[in-house]
Amino acid sequence: MKRNELSFFLGKSKRGIIGGMLCLAIFTAQAQTTETAPSNPNVRLGQKALIDGDFKAAANHLQKALPAESGDPDVMYMLGYSQYQIGEYKKALASFGKVIQLRPDHESAYYYRGKANNILAVQTDLKISSSSREKMLNEALADYTKAIELNAGDVKYYQNRGIAYRDLGILRGTSGTANYDKALATEAYDKSIADFEQVLTMTPGKKDIQTEVKKAKVYRDNLK
């Protein structure tokens, strides 16, 4: 398996352990039989750590591969993915940004950069202003939208954009705050509902998304 295939595989994985034990066994077998190992020893160690699900070790090894490998979008993606998995979201933002600079069509880099920004924007223990949180949410929305432009058939892009719109609605719709704006909050909730309904169109019967639609409508209708 080539490294660009590895980045695609990692980007599509929804769990911390890469793809489950069966996929992991297949991935390991392919990596051993179809790929010439990267020349950089830290990249090799980083790949192995990713296969093992040891994201902290992977991030450490891949960081050591820089700056020599900083022009390789696959190495930078593996680094960003590892940083994301261990909660180093600000570092992940920079790594995914580098991937996008090198590969503007890398949909998974947009997706994970969006998720990292969304997570940071709603962390209550992060001492940042409401305007900074809003900026992060808008950047997340832009990244999810770009991912959708690149692949309109991936339902998780709509679901996560719906979550970001909901979070923006909460931020702009909290009365008594400096950035309160009922009209903008209503618009954000409407867009959130539209994305969640798109998810239900693509994957009917998802009860968690049905619940999200109901919650967003309640939040919107209760704006003061």
N, C-alpha and C positions, 0 to 999 in steps of 0.2 A: 504494500500500500504506500503510495507516494504521500509526501507531506501535505500537498494540497487536498488530497482525499481525507487525510487525518483531520484537517481543519474543518472540512465540510461535515465529517462525522461528528466531531466535537460540537460544532455549532447546532446540529440537529438534536443532540442529546438533551433530554429533559431532566435527567437525574444526575446526582453527583458522581456516582459510580458509572463509568462510561458504558452506557448502552446495556447494562445487565450482564450477568455472567456468560450467557450464551454468546451474545455479540462480542463480549470481551475475548472469549476463546477464539472466535472466528477472526477478529481483528488481529490478535497476537499471531495467529498462524499466517495470515496474509502478510503481516509486517516482516515476519521472518523469512518468507519465501519469495516475495515479489519486490522487495526494496533493497537498494544499496544503502547502507547506513550513512547518515550524514557525516561529513568529515569532522565537524566540530563536536568534541566529546561532550560538551555541556548540552548541546542539542540532543544528542543520543540519550543522555541521562534524563533530560527533561521529558522526552517522549516516553521513556520507560516509566517514569514516575506518573505520567498522565495515564498510561495503560493500567498502572497499579492503583489509580485513584488517589495518589498522594499528591494533592495539588500544591501543598506548601513546598514540598521538595521540588516539584516541577517548576514552580515560580523561581525558586532559588537558583536552580541549574540554568534555566533559560535567561535569567537576569545576568548570569555570569557570561552567557554567550554574547552579550552586547559589549561594545558597540559593533563588533565584527559582523553580527547577523541582523543589525537593525534595518537593513534594506530588504530583508526577506519577510514578506507579509505573512507567511505561514508560521514562522518562528514568533513573530510579534502577536499573531492571533493566539497561538498556544500560550504565550506569556499572559496576554490579557484574559484569556479564559481561566487560567490558573489563578490569577489575581482576583478575578471575580468570585471564583468558588471559595476562596479563603477570606472574602470580605474586604479585600483591599480595593475598594471601588474607585477611589480617586486615581490610583495607579492604573487600574483597568481602563479607565476613561482615556488616559494618555496612550496606552498600548493599542486600544481599538482605534483611536484617532489616527495613529500611525498606520495601522492596517488600511484604513479607509483612504488615507493619503496615497498609499501604494497601490491599493486595489479599490477604486471607487465603486465597483460592482459587488463588493463583498457583503451580501445581505445579512449574514450572521453577525458581522462586526457592527453593523448598524443596530441590529436587534439587541445585542448584549450591551452596547454603549447606552442604548435607550434604557435598558433595565437598570444599569448602574446609576444613571442620572435619576431615575424614578425612585430608586431605593434611598439615595442620598437626600432627595428632596423631601421625603416624608419621615426621615429619622428625627425623632423629637429631641434626642440628646445631642444633636449636632447644632452648635451655636451659630446659626446663620440667619440672615434677615429673610423676611417673607418675600422680598423682591428677588433674593438669590434663589429661594426655593421655586418661585415661579419661573425663573430663568431656566433652572434645571428641568422642570416639567415641560417647558416649551421645547427645550432641546431634545428631550426624550420623545415628545410627540413628532418632532421633525424626523428623528431617526426611524421611528416605527413607520412613518409615512413613506420614507425612502425605501425601507425594507418591503413594504407592500407594493411599491412601484416596481421593484425588482422581482417580486414573487407574490402575486395577488392571491395565490392559492393556499398560502400558509395561514391557517386559522389563528395560530398563536400571536401573529403580528396584530391582528384586529383585537384580540382579547387583551393584550397588553396595552395597546393604544387606548382601548376603552377604560382600562384601569387608570392610565395617566390622565385622561380627560376627567374621570371621576375625581381624582385627587386634586386636579386643578379647580374643579367646581367647589370642592370642600375648602380649598385655600382661599378662593375669591369670594366664597359665599358665607364665610364666618363673620357674623355681624360683630361690630366693635373693633375690628382689626383695621390697620391703616390701609390695607389694599382691598377692602370690601367693595365689591361691585356686583350687584344683583344681576344685571344684564349679562355680564361676562360669565358669571357663575351659571346662569341659566343656559347660556350657549354651550358651555363646557359639558354640562349634564346632558343636554340634547345630543351632543356628539358622542358622549359616552354610551348613551342608550343605543344610538345608531350602530356603533361598533359592536356592542354586545348582541344586538339583534342580527347583525351580519354573522357573528359566530354561531348563533342558533340556526340561521339559514344553512350554514355550511355543515354544522354538526347538531342536528335537531335533538332535543330532549336533554340537553345538559342542564341539570338542575342547579348547579352552582351558578351558571350564567343567567338562568332564569331568575335566581335570587338577586344577582347583581342588577338586573334590569329593574326589578321591583324597588331595590334600595335606591338606585339612582333617581327613579321617579319620585320617591318619597322625599329625598333630599332636595330635589328641584322644586317640588310643590310646596315644601315647607320654608323656602327662602323668605326672609322677612324684608 
